[in-house]
């Protein structure tokens, strides 16, 4: 079953309207773990932002199931973003005055589900190996630990889709492997559809499939056996 579908997608950026993404057509299956790969400037992050509704295509469609996201009402789009989509950036963007647990619970607080989601937040922090760091402030955590907190935060609403933009870009190899292992566990346990931008060949090869961009165009995806 297709969870996400891209149809004839173009994306222009800048005053000169440079064409960054060109005539993209592909699907991502429900529960699939996909990596977006390509050289710097190939359009990977731009595509991820369009897929995750943080930006819009210039032409073409992004469909969640059978629904074009651009046809959704503002209420339905807000619901999709807050309840169905999680996002992990290259940097953790934790609030410095809040503990690890409080940072994880921020999306739940905004949704009025703070106490309802608290047990799940604790479980997530335990899953990412930080069960003994819940009360620590970001300044008391390492970079790798902070990134794991941000992953837990992205999962607090149990999203169907997780988008990650170079989530290991600022981490060493040991922490990169931890992040990959967490993604694999989330993908398997919750059937979360994951789309991850990465320049790391080892990480890309560990996913179900690579979607490779060359100058904004799609190369034939490589199935990892």
HELIX and SHEET records of a PDB file:
HELIX    1   1 UNK A   44  UNK A   51  1                                   8    
HELIX    2   2 UNK A   69  UNK A   71  5                                   3    
HELIX    3   3 UNK A   74  UNK A   83  1                                  10    
HELIX    4   4 UNK A  100  UNK A  104  1                                   5    
HELIX    5   5 UNK A  106  UNK A  110  1                                   5    
HELIX    6   6 UNK A  114  UNK A  127  1                                  14    
HELIX    7   7 UNK A  138  UNK A  140  5                                   3    
HELIX    8   8 UNK A  143  UNK A  155  1                                  13    
HELIX    9   9 UNK A  173  UNK A  190  1                                  18    
HELIX   10  10 UNK A  201  UNK A  205  1                                   5    
SHEET    1   A 4 UNK A  18  UNK A  29  0                                        
SHEET    2   A 4 UNK A   2  UNK A  13 -1                                        
SHEET    3   A 4 UNK A  59  UNK A  64 -1                                        
SHEET    4   A 4 UNK A  67  UNK A  68 -1                                        
SHEET    1   B 6 UNK A  85  UNK A  88  0                                        
SHEET    2   B 6 UNK A 161  UNK A 165  1                                        
SHEET    3   B 6 UNK A 193  UNK A 197  1                                        
SHEET    4   B 6 UNK A  33  UNK A  37  1                                        
SHEET    5   B 6 UNK A 209  UNK A 214  1                                        
SHEET    6   B 6 UNK A 217  UNK A 218 -1                                        
SHEET    1   C 6 UNK A  85  UNK A  88  0                                        
SHEET    2   C 6 UNK A 161  UNK A 165  1                                        
SHEET    3   C 6 UNK A 193  UNK A 197  1                                        
SHEET    4   C 6 UNK A  33  UNK A  37  1                                        
SHEET    5   C 6 UNK A 209  UNK A 214  1                                        
SHEET    6   C 6 UNK A 222  UNK A 223 -1                                        
END                                                                             
